[in-house]
């Protein structure tokens, strides 16, 4: 039986309680989870898919309720100021998110959440990583993603989608897939309200449904606009994104309360400004804010994406360590970050705007042992042209790969700026094969 339609806040409260009950009584549960970087796209994808799907599940659904999991501990929500900026438009708060804290601890998860009682839908990634992947990778039964296909999701996913298509934002793919169901839900609510209305005006129920639609639409719209620079990034924006934005804006404009004040450009700037507001964070938190990790051929790779340039990060490292040698303090911080995660190879990707207003990327790569050094040098040789790698000669002596025996480090300007981690990560993994 489908979940009765409610607001986003009401749905998240209901889903969190239902998940708790399912774990306590060994009931079946369907979980929708984004990738471990838990950026705005992953968070909104899992919520949007679970929200729409739960109100109109497939006939043979594993469970009628789909529970959205934001793939971070609850404490890490504070590292994502863009979440808070979006939440006020969606009428939810940090406490409403369902996070890793709502699952059993990693040491107990296999015992307390039996694999056979679960079905996992992946959004914004197509390979379940880490401890969750070790326990539940054979329970993945659907995917919607815009990264390179890693071949981990079965070709036949039954009533659930298997969509892996290039787009600027994965949320766009979610919106376009869920659109017929969402339209049917909205139409049904409006028709029901009209049938019960007095005179020529709809009852309050129809107005409430439009408010619910507008709130979830703004949640989805935020991630698409941020990922495509308000649809202005020609290297990222696809027709999937433009169609989704048109659809979500229409939902917003159908609601009188939201249509009066909504302005897409102002909305984008508000969310994007919040995303870049990382100055108050510690360097370690900045590095883990948008971090992903892979195991490939016995080597462990980690990649951090940061929305500030390397000079900013070096100054922060120096300030935190009360050190005059900015480069040394920064390298010590990166090395410690990598050792804590037992990485063989670590990459730092930055984005920033130059003095003349141009978008730019930097790429740092550090290999910590002989096998990783071979892979790193293979990557550098094979990917230099595609990524437009150009020697970086900034401050701090970072370009001098002289720290540690059996290691190799290199920093570049990445002049082909259209290539984000979605492309760099597969190239690095290929070099490790």
N, C-alpha and C positions, 0 to 999 in steps of 0.2 A: 504493500500500500504506500502510495506516494506521501511525502511529508506535506502537510497543509501549508499553503503559501503564507509567508510572513516577511517581515523586514529582514535586511541583512543582519542586523544586530540580533534579532530574535532567532534567526537560523543558526548563527554561530554559537549562541548560548545553548540552543537545543542540541546541536551537533557535539559540542564539548561534553555535555552531560551524557549523551548517548554513547560516546566513545568510552567514557569512564565506566558506564554500565556494561558495555560489551567486554571490556578487559576484565572486569570483576567477575562476570558470569560466563566467560568463555563463549561469547556469542560471535557470530560472523560480523565482519566490518569491512567496508570498502573505503580505502584511503586514497586521496588525491594529493600528490606531493610534488612540489617544485624542486629545483636543484639546490645544492648546499650553499650557494652564495646568497640565496634568499633575497635577491634584489627585488625591486618593485614589480618587475615583470613576473617573476616566479610566484611571489605572494598573491598578486591579483589573479594570475592564471588559475591557481588551485582553488581560490575562493569562488571565482566566477563559474568555473566548470561545476564544482560541487553544488553551488547554489541552484543553478538552473536545472542540473541533472536530477537533484533530489526531489524537485516538484513534479517531474515527469520522467521517471526512470524507465528504461527499456523493460519490456514484458518479462524477460528472463534475467533481470539484473541480479547480481550476486547478493546484494542487499538494496532495499529502496533508498536508503540514506547514503550519501556520499560525504565523507568527512574530509575537509580541506586541512592539510598539514603545512604550516610554514616551517621550513627545514632549518630552524635554528632554535637554540634555547630562548626562553622568554626574555632573559636578561639582555640578549643581544639586540632586541628591538630598539633599545636606546642608541645603538650605533647607526640607525637608519632614520635620520630626521625627515626624509621624504615620506616615510610611513605616516608620521604624525601630521604632516601637511595634508595628505590625502584623506586620512581618517575623518577629519572634521567635515569633509564634503560627503563622506559615506555614512556619517552618523554612527561611527563605531569608535572604540578606543583600543589601546594596546592589550588591555585585559581580555578582549573578545577573541583575539587570535588564538588558534589552536597550534601549539608549537611542540617541539620535541619533548618539552617538559610534561606534556600530557600523555606521552607514551611511557611505558616502563623504562627504567634505566637500561643503558646498553648492555650491562652485565646480566640483566634479568629479562630482557625483552623476549628472547626465544622461549623462555619458560612461561611467561605471563601472557604473551600474545602469540598463541600458536599459529604457525605459518599457514596451516590448512584453513584457519578461520579468517584469513585475510585475502583481499584482492587489492592490488596497487595500480593506480592510474598515474602515469608520469606526465608531468607538464613542464615545459621549458628545459627538458633534458630527456635522454632516451636510454640511460643506463643508470640503474640505482647503485649509488656508490657507498663506500664505508661499511660500517657494521650493519646498517639496514640492508645494503646490497648482499652481504654475506648470508644474511638470514632469509631475506624475502625475494631475492632476484628471480626465483622460479615462480613467484606469485604475481608478477607483473602481467596485467591483462589488458593494457591499453596505453596509448601515448598520443599526445599532441605536442610537437616540438619543432623548432626551427634551426637546430644545430645539425652537423653532419651525423648521419646514421651510423651508430656504433655496432649495429647488428645484434643487440641484446634483447630486443622485444620480439616475441613470436610474430610470424607473418600473419597468422590468423588470430585475431583478438575478439572474434565473435561480435557481440552487440556493442562493444566499445570500439572507439576509433583507433586506427593506426595511421596517424598523419604526421609525416616528417617532411616539412616543406620550408623553403627559404622565405623569410619575411623579416621585416625590421623588428617586430615585436611578436613574441609568441601569443600574447594576449589577443592580437588580431585574429590569429587562427582559431582561438577558443571562441571568440565572439562570432565569427562567421560560421563555425560549426554549430554553435548553440542557437543561432538566430531563429531558425524555424520553430524550435521549441519555445524560445522566449516569446516570440510573437504570438504563439498559440496561447501561452499562459496569460499574457497581457490582454488578448482579445477575449478570452474566457472570463477573466475578471471583470472587464468592462461590460460584456454582454450580461453577465449575472447582475451587475449593479444596475444596468439600464432596465432590466426586467423588474427590479424592485424599486425603481425610482418613482418619485411622484412628479407628475407634470412632465415638462420637457427637460428637466435637469437631472444629471446623473446623481446617484447617492454619494455619500462621502466615501464609500468603499472604492469607487473608481479613482477618486482623487488620491487616496492613500496608496493604491497600487502604482500610480504614476510617480509618486514620491519615492516609493521603493525602487522602481525602475531607474529613476534618475540618480539615486544614490549609488547603486551598483554600476550604473553606466559611467559615473565619474571616477569610480575606482579603476575600472578598466581603461578609461580614456587616459588617465594620468600616465600609466606605464607605456602606452603606445606613443604618446606625444614625447615623453622623455627619451624613449629609445630611437625615435626618428627625428629628433630636434624639431618638433612641431611640423612633421611631414616635409621639412625643408632639406633633410640630408638625402641627396640623390643616391648616394652609395648604399643606403640602408632601406629607404622607403620603397615599398612594393604596393601593388594594387590591393593585396590583402589588407595592408594597413589603411589605405585610403578608404576602402569599403567599410572597414570596421569603424573608423572615425566618423564617417557620415552616419552610420547606423546609431552609434552611441550618442552623437550630438542630437539626433532626432529624438531619442529617448529623453534626453535632458530638456529639450525644448518643448516636449509635450507636457511637462510639469510646470504649471504656472509659477510655483515658488522658486524653482531653479532657473527658469528661462529669463526671468526679469534681470538677474544679475550676471548671468553666465557670459563670459568672454573667453574664447579659446586661448588666445595669445596670453592674456593675463593669467589664466589658469596654468598654462604650461610654464610660464616664468616663475610662478609661485612654487610649483613642485620642483622644477629644475634648480632653482636657487637653494631650496632646502637640501636637495641631494648633494650639492657642492659645499655645503656648510659643515666642513669637517675639522675646522681649525681648533675646536675645543677637545677633539679626541686625542688620546695618546697614540703614538706611532704604531704600537702593536695592534691597537684596535682598528686603525686605518688599514693596516695590511690584511686583517682578517675580515674586514667589513664586506668585501666583495671578493671572496677567495674560493677557489675550486681546486680539487685534488683528484688525481688519477693514479691507478696502478697499471703499469704497462710493461710486460715482459720482465717482471722482477724488479723494475725500477719505479720509484714513487716520485711523481711530478706534482708540484704545487704552483698555482698562478694567482697572483693578486692583481686586481685592477683598481686603480686609484685615480681620482678626478683632480689631482694636483700634480705638478711637475716634480722632478727629482730634487731640484734645488730646494723646494719647499720642504720635502721630506728630510733632506739632509739637515736643514736648519732646525727642524723639530727634533730630530735625533740628538743634535748637539745641545739644544736647550735642555732636553730631558736628562742628558748625561752630564750636564755642566762641563762640556768639553769644548776646547778650542778647535780641535781637529774634527771638522764637520764630517769629512769623508770617513774617517776611522770610526766615529760614533755610529754613523749610518750603517756601515758594513757589519759592525758588531751586532747591531739590532737585527739586520737581515739574517745573519748567521744564526743568531739565537732563535729567531722565528722558525727557520728551516730545521734546526736541530730538534726543536720541540715537536715537530711533526715528522721527524725521521725521514726527511726528504733526501732523495738522491740528486734532484735537480729542482731549482726554484727560479721562477720568472716573475718579474715585476713589470706590469704594463701601465703606463700613465697616459692621461689625456689632459690637455691644457690649451690655453689660447695664447698665442705669441703676442709680442708688443704691438704688432701691426694687425692684430685681430684674426689671425689665421689659426685654424684648428691644427693641433700637432700631437704626435705620439712619440713616446720614448719606450724602449724595450731593454730591460736588463735580464741577463741570463747567467745563472751561476750553477756550475756542476761541481759536486762534492766528492766524487770518486772516479776511478779510471773508466768504468763502464759509462757513467754519466757524461764524462768528458768526451768520450767517443761520440755519444749521441748528440751532445751540444754542438760539437764541431760539425757533425753531419748536418744538423739543422741549419747552422750558419752558412754552410756551403750551398745547401740545396734551396734555401728560402730567401737568400739575399736579394735576388732580382724581384721575386714576387712581392716581397714586403718592402722593397726599397730601403734596405738596411744601409745606413751611412754612419761612419764612425762618430761617436759622441765625445766631445772634448770639453765637457763642462768642468765644474769645480770639484774638489774633493779627491782627485786622483782615482776615481772609480774605474776609469778605462784601463788602469794598470793592473793586469791580472797576476798579481804577485803574492796573494794572501793564501798560504797553506800549500803543502805538498799534495800532489795528485788532484789539484783542483783547477778549474778554468772559469774565468768570468769575463763577460763582455757586455758593453753598453752601446746601444745604437740609437740614432734617430730612425724612426720608422716612417719613411716618406710616403709610402702608399697607405695613407691614413684610413682608407675605406676598410681595412682589415682589422677587425676587433679580435677579441679572444676567441670568438666563434671560428675564426680561421687559424689563428696562431696556435691554439691548443691542438687541433688535429695535426698540424705540421710538426709540432714538438713530439707528439705521440708516435707519428710515423718514423721519426728519427730514432725512437727508442725500440722500434720493432726488431 
